[in-house]
Structures are given as C-alpha cells and as structure tokens.
Amino acid sequence: MDSRTEVPEGYRQLFFVNAGGPSRKVLSRELVQKKWQMVTLDCSHRILLPRYQRSAKIGCGFCGGLEPMAQE
C-alpha cells in the first residue's frame, strides 16, 4: 500500500508508508473512502491507515520524527 496513487490525494500528508515511532493507543476511527480510516491517537495526532488495520495500538510516525508520504 505504498503507491502514491492508492492514497486519497487530500490525505497524503497523514499517511506513513512504515509509521514506526512510539506505540500509541487508538482513541477513534473514521471511515475515509471505503478503503481507508482516519485514526486519532492518544497523542492527539491523526493518521491515515488502510481500513483492514484494526489493532488497538499503532506506531505514530509524527511522534517518531518521520515524514508522511511525499507530496511530489
């Protein structure tokens, strides 16, 4: 799922190919275009994930100091 064309254009700044970073608790999930979900983490960051990822904790790329998918 790391192809630029697969990620909805308005959400690319919130998508990490390999987020990594510290593990954070998921507070809420919101459906985005049937295949994606916007996840709010306990660190207050929001990231975009594929819909099938349903774990209770997720690595936050923003807290890990990573950059989201390039806008190119």
N, C-alpha and C positions, 0 to 999 in steps of 0.2 A: 504494500500500500504506500510506496514511496514515490509514485509518479505524480508530478505536478498536476496533470490533467485530471486525476481522480479526486483531488481535494477541491471542494467548492471554493471558487475564487475569493469570495468575501471572508473566508475563514482561514486562509493560508497562514496568516500571521499568528494563528493559535494552534497550528499543527506541528508536532515534532515527529520526525521520522523515527528516532530512537530517543525518547524523552530522557530516560535515566533520571538522575537527580534524586533528592531525598523522597522517600515514600510518604505520601500524603493520603489522608482519609477523604473519600468521596462524600460530599455533602448533598449534591443534587445532580440530576441528569436531565437533559432536554434534547429531544429528537430534532435533528437537522437533516433535511432532505432524504429521509428514509434510510440511508446507509450510514449516517454519522450521528454522533451525540456530542453535545456540548456539556462538559463536566466541570462543575465547580468544586474546588478542593478546599480543605480546611485552612490552607494558607492564603485563601481568597483569590488565587489565580484561577482562570478559566482556560481549559484546553480542549481541543477537538480530538476525538477518538473515533475509530470505526465502531459501529453500533454493536458488534458482537463482543467487544471487550466489556466484561461485567464485573471485574474484580472490585473489592471494597477499598483497596489501596492502590494508588498509582504513583509512579515517579513523576515529579513536577520538573519539567525542563527549565522553567523560569527560575525556580529556586536553585537548580543545579548549575545555573550560569550559562545555559546553552542558548542558541539562537533558533527560532522557529524556522520552518521551511522558507527558503529564499523566495523573494517575490519575483525575481528575474522577469 
